[in-house]
């Protein structure tokens, strides 16, 4: 099925002859000679008298969604869904103080993991903002990048919680 552009002329069995004046993701807005402005579904039955194909700058919903997700990941602190490895699902983290007269702390490991992934995501956003900064010179960017790399390295102990290796912390690689 070809997508008609604005200016295309059609003949509709119910409304007669008309010209496409707007295109949405699901509809053509057509100004018919006798029926006036009507909205018809893109896949409805009509005859194309003359097609104008290059007049529509159409973008699919999937393309818009993909672009938006990319922008949000790059410029916000919105967290992606990061699965915890099956081994730790439903588990708990138990912290016991060295002083046995004090009470320990127990929390769901899923909650702890969520906080770790939020820290990771915020470090990534900080890294992107440093790289995009026009107020920092190159040496300052390099120095801040080294601090971030060391921060990632300090958090590698928590990699045992991540289901996917690609989502784990990576510190400085040895040469």
Contact map, one row per residue, 1 for C-alpha under 8 A:
1110000000000000000000000000000000000000000000000000000000000000000000000000000000000000000000000000000000000000000000000000000000000000000000000000000000000000000000000000000
1111000000000000000000000000000000000000000000000000000000000000000000000000000000000000000000000000000000000000000000000000000000000000000000000000000000000000000000000000000
1111100000000000000000000000000000000000010000000000100000000000000000000000000000000000000000000000000000000000000000000000000000000000000000000000000000000000000000000000000
0111110100000000000100000000000000000000000000000011100100000000000000000000000000000000000000000000000000000000000000000000000000000000000000000000000000000000000000000000000
0011111100000000000100100000000000000000000000000011111100000000000000000000000000000000000000000000000000000000000000000000000000000000000000000000000000000000000000000000000
0001111100000000001111100000000000000000000000000001101100000000000000000000000000000000000000000000000000000000000000000000000000000000000000000000000000000000000000000000000
0000111110000000001110000000000000000000000000000011001000000000000000000000000000000000000000000000000000000000000000000000000000000000000000000000000000000000000000000000000
0001111111000000001100000000000000000000000000011111100000000000000000000000000000000000000000000000000000000000000000000000000000000000000000000000000000000000000000000000000
0000001111100000111100000000000000000000000000011110000000000000000000000000000000000000000000000000000000000000000000000000000000000000000000000000000000000000000000000000000
0000000111110000111100000000000000000000000001111100000000000000000000000000000000000000000000000000000000000000000000000000000000000000000000000000000000000000000000000000000
0000000011111011110000000000000000000000000001111000000000000000000000000000000000000000000000000000000000000000000000000000000000000000000000000000000000000000000000000000000
0000000001111111110000000000000000000000000011100000000000000000000000000000000000000000000000000000000000000000000000000000000000000000000000000000000000000000000000000000000
0000000000111111000000000000000000000000000011000000000000000000000000000000000000000000000000000000000000000000000000000000000000000000000000000000000000000000000000000000000
0000000000011111000000000000000000000000000000000000000000000000000000000000000000000000000000000000000000000000000000000000000000000000000000000000000000000000000000000000000
0000000000111111110000000000000101100000000000000000000000000000000000000000000000000000000000000000000000000000000000000000000000000000000000000000000000000000000000000000000
0000000000111111110000000000000111100000000000000000000000000000000000000000000000000000000000000000000000000000000000000000000000000000000000000000000000000000000000000000000
0000000011110011111000000000000111000000000000000000000000000000000000000000000000000000000000000000000000000000000000000000000000000000000000000000000000000000000000000000000
0000000011110011111100000000011110000000000000000000000000000000000000000000000000000000000000000000000000000000000000000000000000000000000000000000000000000000000000000000000
0000011111000000111110000000011100000000000000000000000000000000000000000000000000000000000000000000000000000000000000000000000000000000000000000000000000000000000000000000000
0001111111000000011111100001111000000000000000000000000000000000000000000000000000000000000000000000000000000000000000000000000000000000000000000000000000000000000000000000000
0000011000000000001111100001111000000000000000000000000000000000000000000000000000000000000000000000000000000000000000000000000000000000000000000000000000000000000000000000000
0000010000000000000111110001110000000000000000000000000000000000000000000000000000000000000000000000000000000000000000000000000000000000000000000000000000000000000000000000000
0000110000000000000111111111100000000000000000000000000100000000000000000000000000000000000000000000000000000000000000000000000000000000000000000000000000000000000000000000000
0000000000000000000001111111000000000000000000000000000000000000000000000000000000000000000000000000000000000000000000000000000000000000000000000000000000000000000000000000000
0000000000000000000000111110000000000000000000000000000001011000000000000000000000000000000000000000000000000000000000000000000000000000000000000000000000000000000000000000000
0000000000000000000000111111000000000000110000000000000000000000000000000000000000000000000000000000000000000000000000000000000000000000000000000000000000000000000000000000000
0000000000000000000000111111100000000011110000000000000000000000000000000000000000000000000000000000000000000000000000000000000000000000000000000000000000000000000000000000000
0000000000000000000111110111110000000011110000000000000000000000000000000000000000000000000000000000000000000000000000000000000000000000000000000000000000000000000000000000000
0000000000000000000111100011111000001111000000000000000000000000000000000000000000000000000000000000000000000000000000000000000000000000000000000000000000000000000000000000000
0000000000000000011111000001111100011111000000000000000000000000000000000000000000000000000000000000000000000000000000000000000000000000000000000000000000000000000000000000000
0000000000000000011110000000111110111100000000000000000000000000000000000000000000000000000000000000000000000000000000000000000000000000000000000000000000000000000000000000000
0000000000000011111000000000011111111100000000000000000000000000000000000000000000000000000000000000000000000000000000000000000000000000000000000000000000000000000000000000000
0000000000000001110000000000001111110000000000000000000000000000000000000000000000000000000000000000000000000000000000000000000000000000000000000000000000000000000000000000000
0000000000000011100000000000000111110000000000000000000000000000000000000000000000000000000000000000000000000000000000000000000000000000000000000000000000000000000000000000000
0000000000000011000000000000001111111100000000000000000000000000000000000000000000000000000000000000000000000000000000000000000000000000000000000000000000000000000000000000000
0000000000000000000000000000011111111100000000000000000000000000000000000000000000000000000000000000000000000000000000000000000000000000000000000000000000000000000000000000000
0000000000000000000000000000111100111110000000000000000000000000000000000000000000000000000000000000000000000000000000000000000000000000000000000000000000000000000000000000000
0000000000000000000000000000111100111111000000000000000000000000000000000000000000000000000000000000000000000000000000000000000000000000000000000000000000000000000000000000000
0000000000000000000000000011110000001111100000000000000000000000000000000000000000000000000000000000000000000000000000000000000000000000000000000000000000000000000000000000000
0000000000000000000000000011110000000111110100000000000000000000000000000000000000000000000000000000000000000000000000000000000000000000000000000000000000000000000000000000000
0000000000000000000000000111000000000011111100000000000000000000000000000000000000000000000000000000000000000000000000000000000000000000000000000000000000000000000000000000000
0010000000000000000000000111000000000001111100000000000000000000000000000000000000000000000000000000000000000000000000000000000000000000000000000000000000000000000000000000000
0000000000000000000000000000000000000000111110000000000000000000000000000000000000000000000000000000000000000000000000000000000000000000000000000000000000000000000000000000000
0000000000000000000000000000000000000001111111000000000000000000000000000000000000000000000000000000000000000000000000000000000000000000000000000000000000000000000000000000000
0000000000011000000000000000000000000000001111100000000000000000000000000000000000000000000000000000000000000000000000000000000000000000000000000000000000000000000000000000000
0000000001111000000000000000000000000000000111110000000000000000000000000000000000000000000000000000000000000000000000000000000000000000000000000000000000000000000000000000000
0000000001110000000000000000000000000000000011111000000000000000000000000000000000000000000000000000000000000000000000000000000000000000000000000000000000000000000000000000000
0000000111100000000000000000000000000000000001111110000000000000000000000000000000000000000000000000000000000000000000000000000000000000000000000000000000000000000000000000000
0000000111100000000000000000000000000000000000111110000000000000000000000000000000000000000000000000000000000000000000000000000000000000000000000000000000000000000000000000000
0000000111000000000000000000000000000000000000011111000000000000000000000000000000000000000000000000000000000000000000000000000000000000000000000000000000000000000000000000000
0001101110000000000000000000000000000000000000011111100000000000000000000000000000000000000000000000000000000000000000000000000000000000000000000000000000000000000000000000000
0001111100000000000000000000000000000000000000000111111000000000000000000000000000000000000000000000000000000000000000000000000000000000000000000000000000000000000000000000000
0011110100000000000000000000000000000000000000000011111100000000000000000000000000000000000000000000000000000000000000000000000000000000000000000000000000000000000000000000000
0000100000000000000000000000000000000000000000000001111110000000000000000000000000000000000000000000000000000000000000000000000000000000000000000000000000000000000000000000000
0000111000000000000000000000000000000000000000000001111110000000000000000000000000000000000000000000000000000000000000000000000000000000000000000000000000000000000000000000000
0001110000000000000000100000000000000000000000000000111111000000000000000000000000000000000000000000000000000000000000000000000000000000000000000000000000000000000000000000000
0000000000000000000000000000000000000000000000000000011111100000000000000000000000000000000000000000000000000000000000000000000000000000000000000000000000000000000000000000000
0000000000000000000000001000000000000000000000000000000111110000000000000000000000000000000000000000000000000000000000000000000000000000000000000000000000000000000000000000000
0000000000000000000000000000000000000000000000000000000011111011000000000000000000000000000000000000000000000000000000000000000000000000000000000000000000000000000000000000000
0000000000000000000000001000000000000000000000000000000001111111000000000000000000000000000000000000000000000000000000000000000000000000000000000000000000000000000000000000000
0000000000000000000000001000000000000000000000000000000000111111100000000000000000000000000000000000000000000000000000000000000000000000000000000000000000000000000000000000000
0000000000000000000000000000000000000000000000000000000000011111110000000000000000000000000000000000000000000000000000000000000000000000000000000000000000000000000000000000000
0000000000000000000000000000000000000000000000000000000000111111111000000000000000000000000000000000000000000000000000000000000000000000000000000000000000000000000000000000000
0000000000000000000000000000000000000000000000000000000000111111111100000000000000000000000000000000000000000000000000000000000000000000000000000000000000000000000000000000000
0000000000000000000000000000000000000000000000000000000000001111111110000000000000000000000000000000000000000000000000000000000000000000000000000000000000000000000000000000000
0000000000000000000000000000000000000000000000000000000000000111111111000000000000000000000000000000000000000000000000000000000000000000000000000000000000000000000000000000000
0000000000000000000000000000000000000000000000000000000000000011111111100000000000000000000000000000000000000000000000000000000000000000000000000000000000000000000000000000000
0000000000000000000000000000000000000000000000000000000000000001111111110000000000000000000000000000000000000000000000000000000000000000000000000000000000000000000000000000000
0000000000000000000000000000000000000000000000000000000000000000111111111000000000000000000000000000000000000000000000000000000000000000000000000000000000000000000000000000000
0000000000000000000000000000000000000000000000000000000000000000011111111100000000000000000000000000000000000000000000000000000000000000000000000000000000000000000000000000000
0000000000000000000000000000000000000000000000000000000000000000001111111111000000000000000000000000000000000000000000000000000000000000000000000000000000000000000000000000000
0000000000000000000000000000000000000000000000000000000000000000000111111111110000000000000000000000000000000000000000000000000000000000000000000000000000000000000000000000000
0000000000000000000000000000000000000000000000000000000000000000000011111111111100000000000000000000000000000000000000000000000000000000000000000000000000000000000000000000000
0000000000000000000000000000000000000000000000000000000000000000000001111111000000000000000000000000000000000000000000000000100100000000000000000000000000000000000000000000000
0000000000000000000000000000000000000000000000000000000000000000000000111111100000000000000000000000000000000000000000000000100110000000000000000000000000000000000000000000000
0000000000000000000000000000000000000000000000000000000000000000000000111111110000000000000000000000000000000000000000000000100000000000000000000000000000000000000000000000000
0000000000000000000000000000000000000000000000000000000000000000000000011011111000000000000000000000000000000000000000001100100000000000000000000000000000000000000000000000000
0000000000000000000000000000000000000000000000000000000000000000000000011001111100000000000000000000000000000000000000001000000000000000000000000000000000000000000000000000000
0000000000000000000000000000000000000000000000000000000000000000000000001000111110000000000000000000000000000000000011001000000000000000000000000000000000000000000000000000000
0000000000000000000000000000000000000000000000000000000000000000000000001000011111000000000000000000000000000000000000000000000000000000000000000000000000000000000000000000000
0000000000000000000000000000000000000000000000000000000000000000000000000000001111100000000000000000000000000000000000000000000000000000000000000000000000000000000000000000000
0000000000000000000000000000000000000000000000000000000000000000000000000000000111110000000000000000000000000000000010000000000000000000000000000000000000000000011000100000000
0000000000000000000000000000000000000000000000000000000000000000000000000000000011111000000000000000000000000000000000000000000000000000000000000000000000000000011100000000000
0000000000000000000000000000000000000000000000000000000000000000000000000000000001111101100000000000000000000100100000000000000000000000000000000000000000000000111000000000000
0000000000000000000000000000000000000000000000000000000000000000000000000000000000111111100000000000000000000000000000000000000000000000000000000000000000000001111100000000000
0000000000000000000000000000000000000000000000000000000000000000000000000000000000011111100000000000000000000000000000000000000000000000000000000000000000000000001000000000000
0000000000000000000000000000000000000000000000000000000000000000000000000000000000001111100000000000000000000000000000000000000000000000000000000000000000000000000000000000000
0000000000000000000000000000000000000000000000000000000000000000000000000000000000011111111000000000000000001100000000000000000000000000000000000000000000000000100000000000000
0000000000000000000000000000000000000000000000000000000000000000000000000000000000011111111000000000000000001100000000000000000000000000000000000000000000000000000000000000000
0000000000000000000000000000000000000000000000000000000000000000000000000000000000000001111100000000000000011100000000000000000000000000000000000000000000000000000000000000000
0000000000000000000000000000000000000000000000000000000000000000000000000000000000000001111110000000000000011100000000000000000000000000000000000000000000000000000000000000000
0000000000000000000000000000000000000000000000000000000000000000000000000000000000000000011111000000000001111100000000000000000000000000000000000000000000000000000000000000000
0000000000000000000000000000000000000000000000000000000000000000000000000000000000000000001111100000000001111001000000000000000000000000000000000000000000000000000000000000000
0000000000000000000000000000000000000000000000000000000000000000000000000000000000000000000111110000000111100000000000000000000000000000000000000000000000000000000000000000000
0000000000000000000000000000000000000000000000000000000000000000000000000000000000000000000011111000000111000000000000000000000000000000000000000000000000000000000000000000000
0000000000000000000000000000000000000000000000000000000000000000000000000000000000000000000001111100001110000000000000000000000000000000000000000000000000000000000000000000000
0000000000000000000000000000000000000000000000000000000000000000000000000000000000000000000000111111011100000000000000000000000000000000000000000000000000000000000000000000000
0000000000000000000000000000000000000000000000000000000000000000000000000000000000000000000000011111000000000000000000000000000000000000000000000000000000000000000000000000000
0000000000000000000000000000000000000000000000000000000000000000000000000000000000000000000000001111110000000000000000000000000000000000000000000000000000000000000000000000000
0000000000000000000000000000000000000000000000000000000000000000000000000000000000000000000000001111111000000000000000000000000000000000000000000000000000000000000000000000000
0000000000000000000000000000000000000000000000000000000000000000000000000000000000000000000000000011111000000000000000000000000000000000000000000000000000000000000000000000000
0000000000000000000000000000000000000000000000000000000000000000000000000000000000000000000000001011111100000000000000000000000000000000000000000000000000000000000000000000000
0000000000000000000000000000000000000000000000000000000000000000000000000000000000000000000000011001111110000000000000000000000000000000000000000000000000000000000000000000000
0000000000000000000000000000000000000000000000000000000000000000000000000000000000000000000001111000011111000000000000000000000000000000000000000000000000000000000000000000000
0000000000000000000000000000000000000000000000000000000000000000000000000000000000000000000001110000001111100000000000000000000000000000000000000000000000000000000000000000000
0000000000000000000000000000000000000000000000000000000000000000000000000000000000000000000111100000000111110000000000000000000000000000000000000000000000000000000000000000000
0000000000000000000000000000000000000000000000000000000000000000000000000000000000000000000111000000000011111011000000000000000000000000000000000000000000000000000000000000000
0000000000000000000000000000000000000000000000000000000000000000000000000000000000000000011110000000000001111111000000000000000000000000000000000000000000000000000000000000000
0000000000000000000000000000000000000000000000000000000000000000000000000000000000000001111110000000000000111111100000000000000000000000000000000000000000000000000000000000000
0000000000000000000000000000000000000000000000000000000000000000000000000000000000010001111100000000000000011111110000000000000000000000000000000000000000000000000000000000000
0000000000000000000000000000000000000000000000000000000000000000000000000000000000000000000000000000000000111111111000000000000000000000000000000000000000000000000000000000000
0000000000000000000000000000000000000000000000000000000000000000000000000000000000000000000010000000000000111111111100000000000000000000000000000000000000000000000000000000000
0000000000000000000000000000000000000000000000000000000000000000000000000000000000010000000000000000000000001111111110000000000000000000000000000000000000000000100000000000000
0000000000000000000000000000000000000000000000000000000000000000000000000000000000000000000000000000000000000111111111000000000000000000000000000000000000000000000000000000000
0000000000000000000000000000000000000000000000000000000000000000000000000000000000000000000000000000000000000011111111100000000000000000000000000000000000000000000000000000000
0000000000000000000000000000000000000000000000000000000000000000000000000000000000000000000000000000000000000001111111110000000000000000000000000000000000000100000000000000000
0000000000000000000000000000000000000000000000000000000000000000000000000000001001000000000000000000000000000000111111111000000000000000000000000000000000000000000000000000000
0000000000000000000000000000000000000000000000000000000000000000000000000000001000000000000000000000000000000000011111111100000000000000000000000000000000000000000000000000000
0000000000000000000000000000000000000000000000000000000000000000000000000000000000000000000000000000000000000000001111111110000000000000000000000000000000000000000000000000000
0000000000000000000000000000000000000000000000000000000000000000000000000000000000000000000000000000000000000000000111111111000000000000000000000000000100000000000000001000000
0000000000000000000000000000000000000000000000000000000000000000000000000000111000000000000000000000000000000000000011111111100000000000000000000000000000000000000000000000000
0000000000000000000000000000000000000000000000000000000000000000000000000000100000000000000000000000000000000000000001111111110000000000000000000000000000000000000000000000000
0000000000000000000000000000000000000000000000000000000000000000000000000000000000000000000000000000000000000000000000111111111000000000000000000001000000000000000000000000000
0000000000000000000000000000000000000000000000000000000000000000000000000000000000000000000000000000000000000000000000011111111100000000000000000000000000000000000000000000000
0000000000000000000000000000000000000000000000000000000000000000000000000111100000000000000000000000000000000000000000001111111110000000000000000000000000000000000000000000000
0000000000000000000000000000000000000000000000000000000000000000000000000000000000000000000000000000000000000000000000000111111111000000000000000000000000000000000000000000000
0000000000000000000000000000000000000000000000000000000000000000000000000000000000000000000000000000000000000000000000000011111111100000000000001001000000000000000000000000000
0000000000000000000000000000000000000000000000000000000000000000000000000110000000000000000000000000000000000000000000000001111111110000000000000000000000000000000000000000000
0000000000000000000000000000000000000000000000000000000000000000000000000010000000000000000000000000000000000000000000000000111111111000000000000000000000000000000000000000000
0000000000000000000000000000000000000000000000000000000000000000000000000000000000000000000000000000000000000000000000000000011111111001000010011000000000000000000000000000000
0000000000000000000000000000000000000000000000000000000000000000000000000000000000000000000000000000000000000000000000000000001111111000000010000000000000000000000000000000000
0000000000000000000000000000000000000000000000000000000000000000000000000000000000000000000000000000000000000000000000000000000111111100000000000000000000000000000000000000000
0000000000000000000000000000000000000000000000000000000000000000000000000000000000000000000000000000000000000000000000000000000011111111000000000000000000000000000000000000000
0000000000000000000000000000000000000000000000000000000000000000000000000000000000000000000000000000000000000000000000000000000000011111100000000000000000000000000000000000000
0000000000000000000000000000000000000000000000000000000000000000000000000000000000000000000000000000000000000000000000000000000000001111100000000000000000000000000000000000000
0000000000000000000000000000000000000000000000000000000000000000000000000000000000000000000000000000000000000000000000000000000001001111110110000000000000000000000000000000000
0000000000000000000000000000000000000000000000000000000000000000000000000000000000000000000000000000000000000000000000000000000000000111111110000000000000000000000000000000000
0000000000000000000000000000000000000000000000000000000000000000000000000000000000000000000000000000000000000000000000000000000000000001111111000000000000000000000000000000000
0000000000000000000000000000000000000000000000000000000000000000000000000000000000000000000000000000000000000000000000000000000000000000111111100000000000000000000000000000000
0000000000000000000000000000000000000000000000000000000000000000000000000000000000000000000000000000000000000000000000000000000000000001111111110000000000000000000000000000000
0000000000000000000000000000000000000000000000000000000000000000000000000000000000000000000000000000000000000000000000000000000001100001111111111000000000000000000000000000000
0000000000000000000000000000000000000000000000000000000000000000000000000000000000000000000000000000000000000000000000000000000000000000011111111100000000000000000000000000000
0000000000000000000000000000000000000000000000000000000000000000000000000000000000000000000000000000000000000000000000000000000000000000001111111110000000000000000000000000000
0000000000000000000000000000000000000000000000000000000000000000000000000000000000000000000000000000000000000000000000000000000001000000000111111111000000000000000000000000000
0000000000000000000000000000000000000000000000000000000000000000000000000000000000000000000000000000000000000000000000000000001001000000000011111111100000000000000000000000000
0000000000000000000000000000000000000000000000000000000000000000000000000000000000000000000000000000000000000000000000000000000000000000000001111111110000000000000000000000000
0000000000000000000000000000000000000000000000000000000000000000000000000000000000000000000000000000000000000000000000000000000000000000000000111111111000000000000000000000000
0000000000000000000000000000000000000000000000000000000000000000000000000000000000000000000000000000000000000000000000000010001000000000000000011111111100000000000000000000000
0000000000000000000000000000000000000000000000000000000000000000000000000000000000000000000000000000000000000000000000000000000000000000000000001111111110000000000000000111000
0000000000000000000000000000000000000000000000000000000000000000000000000000000000000000000000000000000000000000000000000000000000000000000000000111111111000000000000000011000
0000000000000000000000000000000000000000000000000000000000000000000000000000000000000000000000000000000000000000000000000000000000000000000000000011111111100000000000000010000
0000000000000000000000000000000000000000000000000000000000000000000000000000000000000000000000000000000000000000000000010000000000000000000000000001111111110000000000001110000
0000000000000000000000000000000000000000000000000000000000000000000000000000000000000000000000000000000000000000000000000000000000000000000000000000111111110000000000001111000
0000000000000000000000000000000000000000000000000000000000000000000000000000000000000000000000000000000000000000000000000000000000000000000000000000011111111000000000000010000
0000000000000000000000000000000000000000000000000000000000000000000000000000000000000000000000000000000000000000000000000000000000000000000000000000001111111110000000001000000
0000000000000000000000000000000000000000000000000000000000000000000000000000000000000000000000000000000000000000000000000000000000000000000000000000000111111110000000011110000
0000000000000000000000000000000000000000000000000000000000000000000000000000000000000000000000000000000000000000000000000000000000000000000000000000000001111111000000000000000
0000000000000000000000000000000000000000000000000000000000000000000000000000000000000000000000000000000000000000000100000000000000000000000000000000000000111111110000001000000
0000000000000000000000000000000000000000000000000000000000000000000000000000000000000000000000000000000000000000000000000000000000000000000000000000000000111111110010011000000
0000000000000000000000000000000000000000000000000000000000000000000000000000000000001000000000000000000000000000000000000000000000000000000000000000000000001111111000000000000
0000000000000000000000000000000000000000000000000000000000000000000000000000000000011001000000000000000000000000100000000000000000000000000000000000000000000111111000000000000
0000000000000000000000000000000000000000000000000000000000000000000000000000000001111000000000000000000000000000000000000000000000000000000000000000000000000111111110110000000
0000000000000000000000000000000000000000000000000000000000000000000000000000000001111100000000000000000000000000000000000000000000000000000000000000000000000001111110000000000
0000000000000000000000000000000000000000000000000000000000000000000000000000000000101000000000000000000000000000000000000000000000000000000000000000000000000000011111110000000
0000000000000000000000000000000000000000000000000000000000000000000000000000000000000000000000000000000000000000000000000000000000000000000000000000000000000010011111110000000
0000000000000000000000000000000000000000000000000000000000000000000000000000000000000000000000000000000000000000000000000000000000000000000000000000000000000000000111110000000
0000000000000000000000000000000000000000000000000000000000000000000000000000000001000000000000000000000000000000000000000000000000000000000000000000000000000000010111111000000
0000000000000000000000000000000000000000000000000000000000000000000000000000000000000000000000000000000000000000000000000000000000000000000000000000000000010010010111111100000
0000000000000000000000000000000000000000000000000000000000000000000000000000000000000000000000000000000000000000000000010000000000000000000000000000000110110110000000111110000
0000000000000000000000000000000000000000000000000000000000000000000000000000000000000000000000000000000000000000000000000000000000000000000000000000100110010000000000011111100
0000000000000000000000000000000000000000000000000000000000000000000000000000000000000000000000000000000000000000000000000000000000000000000000000000111111010000000000001111100
0000000000000000000000000000000000000000000000000000000000000000000000000000000000000000000000000000000000000000000000000000000000000000000000000000110010000000000000000111110
0000000000000000000000000000000000000000000000000000000000000000000000000000000000000000000000000000000000000000000000000000000000000000000000000000000000000000000000000111111
0000000000000000000000000000000000000000000000000000000000000000000000000000000000000000000000000000000000000000000000000000000000000000000000000000000000000000000000000001111
0000000000000000000000000000000000000000000000000000000000000000000000000000000000000000000000000000000000000000000000000000000000000000000000000000000000000000000000000000111
